[in-house]
Amino acid sequence: MSYKIKEIFYSLQGEGCHTGMPAVFVRFSGCNLRCPWCDTDFTTYTELTANEILDAVQHLQQAPLLVILTGGEPSLQVDDILINALHAAGYTIAIETNGTHHLPQGIDWITCSPKEGSTLTIKSADEVKVVYTGINPEHWKDEIHTSNWLLQPLAKVDITNTDEVVQYVLGHPEWRLSLQTHKLIGLR
């Protein structure tokens, strides 16, 4: 079994509840949704086995820490084999998913970033991070359970709606502002 991997790198988590935490990112290639603000090029990738992914993660950071499975949409490829290999090496596993596909058991932290017009298959997450496009995000509360509601501005080079998101959060204090701090400070 091999996985289509765009890149594996060590950095700080730049958004969500774990902002500022060191982590190894495993970015999967491919997605079932084509969001206009997506910042990942999926035209190139390397096929790696679970052991090759684990070797790359350990090469970047030997001390057990957080491994974030991201993409694209990692749930299209992530399986028990990869989860078990990372856990056996002592890593905590987080995933960033759009929530449209089922997840294997054993993921330690689930970040769901639902997209308008999609159908969620996961019903619970550790955090829900909605990219604010001007559409009222309150309906997601009927579709998924979490204790952490995060609202994130669009972050394309020529598009930003940060002021609008700040105003929304000020008027709806159950939401928290999530910024892509890694981009603000020049990290990947």
CORRA-V646078 format. One record per helix or strand of 2 or more residues. SS is the DSSP state (~ for helix, > for strand). FROM is the first residue (numbers start at 1). TO is the last residue. Records with the same first field share a line. If there is no record, write none. Layout:
SS: FROM-TO ; FROM-TO
//
This chain:
>: 3-12 ; 22-28 ; 46-48 ; 66-70 ; 92-97 ; 109-112 ; 127-131 ; 149-152 ; 155-156 ; 159-160 ; 175-178
~: 50-60 ; 74-76 ; 80-88 ; 137-142 ; 162-171 ; 181-184
//
